[in-house]
Amino acid sequence: MPRRLTFALLFALGATSSAFGQATIYPAAKHGKGELKYIDQIPVAVLEGTPEEIGEQYGALVVKPAEPLLKTIPEFLKAMGLANRYPELLKAGQTLIDHTSPEFRAELAAAAKAGGTDLDLLVFGNTMADIYKLGGCSTVVVEPNRSATGSPIFGRNFDWPPYKNLGDHTVVVVYKPKGKHAFVSVDIPPIMGIISGMNDAGLCLTMNEIKSAKDGSPTLDIDGVPLAYLYRTVLEECTTIDEAEALMKKLKRPTAAAVTLCDRKGGAVFEITPKSVFVRRSVEGVCCCTNHFRCDELVQSKECWRYRNLEKLQKSDAAKLGVAEVAKELHGVSQFFWTMQAMVFEPKPLTLHLAYASGSSATKKPLRKIELAELFGAK
């Protein structure tokens, strides 16, 4: 099926404009050490304990309320023309999951059990970004010398084909694993890795999908670990961009992607493949990223209207930017009803500003503010 027709069908299958933050999807509740509550109209799940405990809390508080959405995955696969390939995709996903830690696998299993859902759906949800690329996101990092606050500001649009009321299933999940950094994930279940997140050291990370690279890497190296798991490991173990670079080179990467990172000093874009890791630093205090490699070793095409808009900020005479200005720039690269989440991270005060939507751009919604330091347990 041609891609335009596929996306049109996805939209027809149920993407509708809706009110911000529908409380009916995620009821406020407690389960064990975990709790789901609302902060400035945003559902926030705070999970704590062992992998099994965290998985059980995630399953009860997040997966179970989202079960109607998860049950539509077969319908989604059919709309994408992938129904016949599901066994193949699931097998590849399971192989990737098998390369993760026993702790992560235990967490997934506990989440499936507590959520009353098939573990295969969680395996598929946590590996889909590796085995089938659909998204098209935009990021911009403003470093201290260009920031109106004097501290880094990290803006991000999460763009994905519209399906049902997918954006309304956004939930902010705070993980507090034993012996590791606490971190937050801007989530759509059942993703228990990281697509967009920040840890208690102020290290932020988001992923942009990229389909191919000039270095001859395979589209999928089945011996790698899932990207969402790799990024979660970075937030669990690292405090700076340099530490993240060392870890990302150490772990086996399954496919191509661009990863925007920001710590309390500034930002960078990692352009990664199964073979390579290249780092792009800021230009005039601004890092930009969309869905194309830019470094000479990997680039195949630089044509992207969103990147052209964002790179205008990389001028020496450009004005300083605060949270509101970064949000405005995100709206300027919105992909309309594809843009289901818009967010701004502030690493130094550990603050997340977030909007989400279905059927219209999240950048049209007001950003809601979540102070994370207390949720992380920071002293």
DOKEPA-317276 format. One line per 2 residues: number of its first residue (from 1); for each residue x, y, z of C-alpha. Coordinates in nm, 2 decimals. Layout:
<pts>
NUM) X,Y,Z ~ ...
</pts>
This chain:
<pts>
1) 0.00,0.00,0.00 ~ 0.14,0.35,-0.09
3) 0.26,0.53,0.22 ~ 0.03,0.83,0.18
5) -0.27,0.60,0.15 ~ -0.15,0.41,0.45
7) -0.13,0.72,0.67 ~ -0.46,0.84,0.54
9) -0.62,0.51,0.64 ~ -0.46,0.53,0.98
11) -0.61,0.88,1.03 ~ -0.95,0.75,0.91
13) -0.93,0.47,1.16 ~ -0.99,0.70,1.45
15) -0.76,1.00,1.50 ~ -0.99,1.26,1.64
17) -0.94,1.59,1.81 ~ -0.99,1.56,2.18
19) -0.97,1.75,2.51 ~ -0.63,1.79,2.67
21) -0.54,1.53,2.93 ~ -0.84,1.30,2.94
23) -0.84,1.16,3.29 ~ -1.05,0.87,3.19
25) -0.76,0.69,3.03 ~ -0.54,0.68,3.34
27) -0.73,0.69,3.67 ~ -0.54,0.82,3.97
29) -0.44,0.52,4.17 ~ -0.18,0.35,4.39
31) -0.02,0.01,4.35 ~ 0.25,-0.12,4.58
33) 0.51,0.15,4.60 ~ 0.38,0.31,4.28
35) 0.13,0.59,4.23 ~ -0.03,0.75,3.93
37) -0.14,1.11,3.99 ~ -0.21,1.43,3.80
39) 0.02,1.72,3.80 ~ -0.11,2.03,3.61
41) -0.35,1.80,3.42 ~ -0.07,1.56,3.31
43) -0.09,1.19,3.42 ~ 0.23,1.11,3.61
45) 0.32,0.76,3.72 ~ 0.59,0.73,3.99
47) 0.74,0.38,4.00 ~ 0.99,0.25,4.25
49) 1.16,-0.07,4.37 ~ 1.30,-0.39,4.21
51) 1.25,-0.46,3.84 ~ 0.97,-0.69,3.92
53) 0.80,-0.43,4.15 ~ 0.84,-0.15,3.89
55) 0.71,-0.38,3.62 ~ 0.41,-0.47,3.83
57) 0.34,-0.11,3.91 ~ 0.37,-0.01,3.54
59) 0.14,-0.29,3.44 ~ -0.13,-0.21,3.69
61) -0.12,0.17,3.66 ~ -0.03,0.22,3.29
63) -0.07,-0.09,3.08 ~ -0.41,-0.20,3.22
65) -0.58,0.14,3.16 ~ -0.43,0.14,2.80
67) -0.55,-0.21,2.72 ~ -0.81,-0.10,2.47
69) -0.53,0.07,2.27 ~ -0.30,-0.23,2.29
71) -0.58,-0.46,2.16 ~ -0.59,-0.26,1.84
73) -0.23,-0.35,1.75 ~ -0.35,-0.62,1.50
75) -0.57,-0.35,1.34 ~ -0.28,-0.11,1.32
77) -0.06,-0.38,1.16 ~ -0.33,-0.45,0.91
79) -0.36,-0.08,0.82 ~ 0.02,-0.07,0.77
81) 0.01,-0.38,0.55 ~ 0.22,-0.57,0.81
83) -0.04,-0.82,0.94 ~ 0.13,-1.12,0.76
85) 0.47,-1.01,0.88 ~ 0.38,-0.99,1.25
87) 0.53,-1.33,1.34 ~ 0.86,-1.23,1.16
89) 0.86,-0.89,1.33 ~ 0.79,-1.04,1.67
91) 1.07,-1.30,1.63 ~ 1.31,-1.02,1.54
93) 1.19,-0.81,1.84 ~ 1.22,-1.11,2.08
95) 1.58,-1.16,1.96 ~ 1.66,-0.80,2.04
97) 1.49,-0.82,2.38 ~ 1.69,-1.14,2.45
99) 2.00,-0.92,2.44 ~ 1.88,-0.69,2.71
101) 1.95,-0.74,3.08 ~ 1.77,-1.00,3.29
103) 1.63,-0.71,3.50 ~ 1.47,-0.55,3.20
105) 1.32,-0.87,3.08 ~ 1.18,-0.94,3.43
107) 1.03,-0.59,3.43 ~ 0.85,-0.65,3.10
109) 0.72,-0.99,3.21 ~ 0.59,-0.84,3.54
111) 0.42,-0.55,3.35 ~ 0.25,-0.79,3.11
113) 0.12,-1.01,3.39 ~ -0.01,-0.72,3.61
115) -0.15,-0.54,3.30 ~ -0.34,-0.85,3.19
117) -0.19,-0.84,2.85 ~ 0.02,-1.06,2.62
119) 0.39,-1.03,2.67 ~ 0.44,-1.03,2.29
121) 0.26,-0.69,2.27 ~ 0.52,-0.54,2.51
123) 0.80,-0.71,2.31 ~ 0.67,-0.56,1.99
125) 0.61,-0.22,2.14 ~ 0.96,-0.19,2.28
127) 1.13,-0.30,1.95 ~ 0.91,-0.15,1.68
129) 1.14,0.15,1.64 ~ 1.42,-0.09,1.55
131) 1.25,-0.31,1.30 ~ 1.00,-0.07,1.13
133) 1.06,0.31,1.11 ~ 0.76,0.54,1.09
135) 0.84,0.85,1.30 ~ 0.97,1.20,1.20
137) 1.07,1.41,1.49 ~ 1.24,1.75,1.55
139) 1.47,1.86,1.83 ~ 1.66,2.17,1.92
141) 1.90,2.24,2.21 ~ 1.99,2.59,2.32
143) 2.31,2.61,2.51 ~ 2.37,2.85,2.81
145) 2.53,3.12,2.60 ~ 2.22,3.14,2.38
147) 1.96,3.07,2.65 ~ 1.76,3.35,2.81
149) 1.77,3.15,3.14 ~ 2.15,3.11,3.13
151) 2.10,2.73,3.14 ~ 2.04,2.48,2.86
153) 1.69,2.43,2.71 ~ 1.60,2.13,2.51
155) 1.29,2.13,2.29 ~ 1.14,1.82,2.12
157) 0.85,1.74,1.89 ~ 0.75,1.37,1.89
159) 0.59,1.30,1.55 ~ 0.43,0.97,1.46
161) 0.15,0.87,1.21 ~ -0.19,0.94,1.37
163) -0.37,0.64,1.49 ~ -0.68,0.62,1.71
165) -0.64,0.87,2.00 ~ -0.28,0.77,2.04
167) -0.15,1.11,2.16 ~ -0.41,1.11,2.44
169) -0.24,0.79,2.58 ~ 0.07,1.00,2.67
171) 0.18,0.94,3.03 ~ 0.48,1.07,3.21
173) 0.66,0.79,3.39 ~ 0.91,0.85,3.67
175) 1.13,0.54,3.73 ~ 1.32,0.51,4.05
177) 1.52,0.18,4.01 ~ 1.74,0.06,4.30
179) 2.11,0.14,4.26 ~ 2.06,0.35,3.94
181) 1.97,0.71,3.84 ~ 1.61,0.80,3.87
183) 1.47,0.91,3.53 ~ 1.16,1.03,3.36
185) 1.01,0.89,3.03 ~ 0.75,1.07,2.82
187) 0.57,0.76,2.73 ~ 0.30,0.60,2.52
189) 0.25,0.24,2.65 ~ 0.38,-0.02,2.63
191) 0.72,0.14,2.57 ~ 0.93,0.09,2.89
193) 1.25,0.20,2.73 ~ 1.32,0.57,2.64
195) 1.21,0.76,2.34 ~ 1.22,1.10,2.52
197) 1.35,1.14,2.88 ~ 1.57,1.30,3.14
199) 1.75,1.16,3.45 ~ 1.81,1.31,3.80
201) 2.15,1.44,3.69 ~ 1.98,1.65,3.42
203) 2.10,1.43,3.13 ~ 1.83,1.44,2.86
205) 1.79,1.22,2.56 ~ 1.55,1.18,2.27
207) 1.55,0.96,1.95 ~ 1.49,1.05,1.59
209) 1.44,0.77,1.35 ~ 1.67,0.75,1.04
211) 1.62,0.48,0.77 ~ 1.97,0.44,0.61
213) 2.33,0.55,0.62 ~ 2.62,0.59,0.39
215) 2.85,0.36,0.59 ~ 2.70,0.04,0.46
217) 2.54,-0.06,0.79 ~ 2.27,-0.32,0.78
219) 1.91,-0.19,0.82 ~ 1.89,-0.41,1.13
221) 2.16,-0.59,1.32 ~ 1.97,-0.85,1.51
223) 2.27,-0.90,1.75 ~ 2.21,-0.55,1.89
225) 2.01,-0.43,2.18 ~ 1.68,-0.24,2.13
227) 1.74,0.13,2.09 ~ 1.48,0.22,2.35
229) 1.66,-0.01,2.60 ~ 2.00,0.14,2.50
231) 1.88,0.49,2.57 ~ 1.72,0.39,2.90
233) 2.06,0.24,3.00 ~ 2.22,0.57,2.92
235) 1.98,0.75,3.16 ~ 2.02,0.49,3.43
237) 2.40,0.49,3.43 ~ 2.53,0.83,3.29
239) 2.54,1.19,3.41 ~ 2.71,1.37,3.11
241) 2.72,1.36,2.73 ~ 3.07,1.23,2.74
243) 2.97,0.94,2.96 ~ 2.67,0.87,2.73
245) 2.91,0.86,2.43 ~ 3.13,0.60,2.59
247) 2.84,0.38,2.68 ~ 2.67,0.42,2.34
249) 2.99,0.31,2.17 ~ 3.02,0.01,2.41
251) 2.67,-0.13,2.36 ~ 2.59,-0.30,2.03
253) 2.35,-0.08,1.82 ~ 2.09,-0.25,1.61
255) 2.00,0.02,1.35 ~ 2.05,0.38,1.24
257) 1.92,0.67,1.45 ~ 2.00,1.03,1.55
259) 2.01,1.09,1.93 ~ 1.99,1.44,2.07
261) 2.14,1.47,2.42 ~ 2.17,1.76,2.66
263) 2.33,1.78,3.00 ~ 2.37,2.08,3.24
265) 2.64,2.23,3.02 ~ 2.51,2.19,2.67
267) 2.40,1.96,2.39 ~ 2.51,1.74,2.11
269) 2.36,1.51,1.84 ~ 2.49,1.15,1.81
271) 2.45,1.00,1.47 ~ 2.46,0.63,1.52
273) 2.45,0.31,1.31 ~ 2.54,-0.05,1.38
275) 2.90,0.04,1.26 ~ 2.95,0.40,1.37
277) 2.90,0.67,1.62 ~ 2.96,1.03,1.52
279) 2.90,1.34,1.73 ~ 2.77,1.68,1.60
281) 2.83,1.97,1.84 ~ 2.64,2.30,1.85
283) 2.68,2.58,1.60 ~ 2.66,2.92,1.76
285) 2.52,2.76,2.08 ~ 2.24,2.56,1.90
287) 2.20,2.19,1.81 ~ 1.93,2.09,1.56
289) 1.81,1.74,1.46 ~ 1.54,1.60,1.24
291) 1.55,1.27,1.05 ~ 1.85,1.29,0.83
293) 2.22,1.23,0.90 ~ 2.43,1.55,0.86
295) 2.79,1.43,0.91 ~ 2.99,1.36,0.59
297) 3.05,0.99,0.68 ~ 2.68,0.90,0.70
299) 2.48,1.16,0.51 ~ 2.27,1.06,0.21
301) 2.04,1.35,0.19 ~ 2.02,1.68,0.38
303) 1.68,1.79,0.24 ~ 1.45,1.87,0.52
305) 1.23,2.17,0.56 ~ 1.21,2.13,0.94
307) 1.59,2.13,0.97 ~ 1.61,2.44,0.75
309) 1.38,2.62,0.98 ~ 1.56,2.52,1.29
311) 1.91,2.60,1.16 ~ 1.82,2.96,1.12
313) 1.87,2.98,1.50 ~ 2.24,2.89,1.44
315) 2.33,3.25,1.35 ~ 2.56,3.46,1.57
317) 2.32,3.75,1.57 ~ 2.01,3.54,1.66
319) 1.82,3.64,1.98 ~ 1.85,3.44,2.30
321) 1.58,3.19,2.36 ~ 1.37,3.10,2.66
323) 1.12,2.82,2.71 ~ 0.84,3.02,2.53
325) 1.07,3.09,2.24 ~ 1.18,2.73,2.20
327) 0.81,2.63,2.21 ~ 0.74,2.87,1.93
329) 1.02,2.72,1.72 ~ 0.87,2.38,1.78
331) 0.54,2.50,1.65 ~ 0.71,2.63,1.34
333) 0.83,2.27,1.26 ~ 0.50,2.10,1.36
335) 0.37,1.83,1.13 ~ 0.02,1.90,1.23
337) -0.18,1.59,1.35 ~ 0.15,1.39,1.34
339) 0.29,1.60,1.62 ~ 0.13,1.42,1.92
341) 0.38,1.54,2.18 ~ 0.57,1.87,2.22
343) 0.80,1.91,2.52 ~ 1.08,2.13,2.66
345) 1.33,1.99,2.91 ~ 1.53,2.22,3.15
347) 1.82,2.01,3.28 ~ 1.95,2.24,3.55
349) 1.62,2.28,3.75 ~ 1.50,1.93,3.64
351) 1.18,2.07,3.48 ~ 0.96,1.92,3.21
353) 0.71,2.13,3.01 ~ 0.47,1.91,2.81
355) 0.17,1.92,2.58 ~ 0.01,1.63,2.39
357) -0.28,1.59,2.15 ~ -0.47,1.36,1.91
359) -0.60,1.49,1.58 ~ -0.42,1.82,1.60
361) -0.07,1.94,1.67 ~ 0.04,1.93,2.03
363) 0.23,2.25,1.97 ~ -0.11,2.43,1.97
365) -0.17,2.32,2.33 ~ -0.03,2.51,2.63
367) 0.28,2.35,2.78 ~ 0.21,2.21,3.13
369) 0.49,2.22,3.39 ~ 0.62,1.93,3.59
371) 0.89,1.99,3.85 ~ 1.08,1.66,3.86
373) 1.34,1.71,4.14 ~ 1.10,1.61,4.42
375) 0.96,1.32,4.22 ~ 1.31,1.19,4.16
377) 1.38,1.22,4.54 ~ 1.66,1.47,4.48
379) 1.79,1.64,4.80
</pts>
